[in-house]
Amino acid sequence: MRVYIVNAIRDRNHSYLVGTYTNKAEAIAAAKREEDFRRGMYLCSVEVRYVNDCASNDDDIDLQQQVEALQAYVDVLQNYVLTLKDAMMILLDMPDIRKAMGEKVTQRLRKDLAEGRRSTFDDEMRKYIRER
């Protein structure tokens, strides 16, 4: 089975998985939508990977090949697991959040997160959610 993996890349230390698709056109469309949404801050790539289908006939299944193919796919996905800090930084990049909280607040929160002070972020997000 052919799958298309769409990744959004900001720099070599910051990227995330947008999605995995079985249709190339859908993958390309998703990459374009994500680039438009991120307004040039991220560029998207579409990678092709192959994962073996399970055959309907048990004689056709090579279990070792299935395991190896799935392990290779898991290895690719593990490169895109976000830390909580990364997720918070992405949240602060969202235009609606930046507008609602104000540019100064979001910049201060980004700095606090970078320096390991997460409690400030938690307090501000609770305040933002209560006001909504």
Summary of the structure (lengths in Angstrom):
residues: 132
radius of gyration: 19.4
end to end distance: 44.2
largest distance: 63.4
contacts: 317
relative contact order: 0.11
helix: 58%
strand: 20%
